[in-house]
C-alpha cells in the first residue's frame, strides 16, 4: 500500500511521529513517500537517520520539493494520505488528498481535523504514536474500510477549497488592499 505525506520537512509536520507509528507495522505491506522541501536540513538528516534506526528506511522515500504535476501524480498514485502534524492553520495538503479520493490518517494539530470528516479518515491526537499506529494499521489492513473512506474522501474533497481557489482568493484580497491604499 502506498502512503503519501505532503508537507515541508520541519519538526512541526511530525514526520518523526509518523515514522515511529509506521515502524509499528512491520507485518504489513506499506511504503511511504514524503513530498516536501527540507526547510530544516538538520531535521531532515535526523529523519533519515530515524528511519534507518527504526529499520524502515527501505520503505520510506524522501521526495523533496515537487512541482504541481508531480504532486498531482503522487496523489493519484497513493492509496492513502498520512500526516502527523503538530499544528496546521488549515490543512491544505489533507484537503488535496481528500479531493483526490484518498482516505487519511492524520493528527488533530490545529484546524486540520476540521477539514477531515470522520467518514473519510482517522484522526489521532498530536504526538500520539500508539493511536496513530492503530489508525494506520486499520487503514492499511482493512481494504473495505479504506474503500468506503476513499469514496467519502472524494465527496468531501469536492466541497473543499483547493490550492488554485486559495491562490485566487489571496490575489483578490491583495487587489482589494491595493485599491484601498490607492
Secondary structure, 3 states (H helix, E strand, C coil): CEEEEECCCCHHHCHHHHHHHHHCCCCCCCEEEEECCCCCHHHHHHHHHHHHHHCCHHHEEEEECCCHHHHHHHHHHCCEEEECCCCECCCHHHHHHHHCCCEEEEECCECHHHHCCHHHEEEECCCCHHHHHHHHHHHHHCHHHHHHHHHHHHHHHCCCCCHHHHHHHHHHHHHHHHHHHC
